[in-house]
Amino acid sequence: MRDMNPGTPKNPTTPTGLAAPAVLDAEETAAEENTAKDAAYSLDKGAAEAEGEHAVADDAEAGSAPGSAQDLDPDAALKGSDDDSDFTDPDFDASGKESSGLASAAAAVAAAGLGVVALSGSWTGKIAAERETLIGQIKTSSGGGTAAQQISEIYGDAWHSTALVNGLFALLALLVGVYALVRPAFGAPSPHPQPGWVRAVATAGIALGVLGLVISIGMYFDLIVALPTAQ
C-alpha cells in the first residue's frame, strides 16, 4: 500500500540550495564583527598605554617622577637643604672660633688687682702727693704763710691728691668687675657657663672697689680723719 502523501520524503536531509550559503554568510559576518571589535579594543588599549607613557615621561622631565635622579640620589635633599648662611653652631662665635671666656677672666683678675691698689695706694698717688707737697713748700717759703696755711698747702693738698688717685683706681676696679660679671650676656654666646672662680674674683674686685671708693671719698672730704690744726 502506498503512502497517501507522496510529496513528503521518508528520510529528512539538511536543506540544500539557497539556505546553506545564507548560514555561512551569517557566520562569516559574526566572525568579522568579533575580529573588528578585537582590533578596536587593541587600538584603544595601545593608545591608552601610549598616553600613560607620555605622561610619565613628562613628569620625569619636570622632576616630579618618583624615579627621578633627585630621589635616586640620597644626598640630593641634604645638598639642597644645606645653606652655609643658615648654619649656626652654638659652640662657635661669629669668627668661627669657640668662645673661651678669656676676656671675662682677665677682667675679673684686673678688677681684683685694681681694688687692692685702691686700698693700699699706688706709685701714681705717691707722685701726686709729693708734687702737691713741693708746691706747698714753695708757696709757704716765699710768702711766709701761717701754720694753718702751711698745714693745708703742704700736708692737706698731698693728702687729698692721694685720696683722689686712690678713688679713681677704686672706681675703675668697680667698673671692670661689673664688666667681668655681665660679659657673658653680651656678644657671641658661649656654650660653657662662666667658671665659678671668674665670678668669685670679679665679685671680690667689685667689693674692693666699693670699699676703696668709700674710703677715698671720706679721706678727700676729711670725713674719716680731719687735718691737724695749728693749736
C-alpha positions, 0 to 999 in steps of 0.5 A: 500500500502506498503512502497517501502523501507522496510529496513528503520524503521518508528520510529528512536531509539538511536543506540544500540550495539557497539556505546553506550559503545564507548560514555561512554568510551569517557566520562569516559576518559574526566572525568579522564583527568579533575580529573588528571589535578585537582590533578596536579594543587593541587600538584603544588599549595601545593608545591608552598605554601610549598616553600613560607613557607620555605622561610619565615621561613628562613628569620625569622631565619636570622632576616630579617622577618618583624615579627621578635622579633627585630621589635616586640620589640620597644626598640630593635633599641634604645638598639642597637643604644645606645653606652655609648662611643658615648654619649656626653652631652654638659652640662657635662665635661669629669668627668661627672660633669657640668662645673661651671666656678669656676676656671675662677672666682677665677682667675679673683678675684686673678688677681684683688687682685694681681694688687692692691698689685702691686700698693700699695706694699706688706709685701714681698717688705717691707722685701726686702727693709729693708734687702737691707737697713741693708746691706747698713748700714753695708757696709757704717759703716765699710768702711766709704763710701761717701754720694753718696755711702751711698745714693745708698747702703742704700736708692737706693738698698731698693728702687729698691728691692721694685720696683722689688717685686712690678713688679713681683706681677704686672706681675703675676696679668697680667698673671692670668687675661689673664688666667681668660679671655681665660679659657673658650676656653680651656678644657671641654666646658661649656654650660653657657657663662662666667658671665659678672662680671668674665670678668669685674674683670679679665679685671680690674686685667689685667689693674692693672697689666699693670699699676703696671708693668709700674710703677715698671719698671720706679721706678727700672730704676729711670725713674719716680723719680731719687735718691737724690744726695749728693749736 
